[in-house]
Amino acid sequence: MKLKLDLHDIYNRGQDIDRALRAVIDEAVAKRITLVEIIPGKGSGQLKKRVLRFLDQKEIRALYHRIEKDAQNWGRLFIHFRFK
C-alpha cells in the first residue's frame, strides 16, 4: 500500500506544508505503510528543498528508512519505511 501527498494546493503556506508532511508520515507509521509519494512539483525547486529539509530533521529522520528521488520525474519524492 502507498500514500500520496500532492503539495500543489498549499505550495505557498509554510505551516500547512509542515502539517501535511507530518500527518502523512504519522499515518504511514501508524498504518505500517512502506511507501509515501510526495509531489512538490517541478517549479523553481524551493518547495522540494523545503520538503527535504523537513525530512532531514532528526526526529523525522528516525521514522523512515530512506528517501528516493524519482529519476524520471524530478518533481516527485518517495519515502520508504521499514518495519520490523
Secondary structure as UniProt FT lines:
FT   STRAND          2..6
FT   HELIX           8..10
FT   TURN            11..12
FT   HELIX           14..31
FT   STRAND          35..39
FT   HELIX           46..55
FT   HELIX           58..61
FT   TURN            62..63
FT   STRAND          66..69
FT   TURN            74..75
FT   STRAND          77..80
//
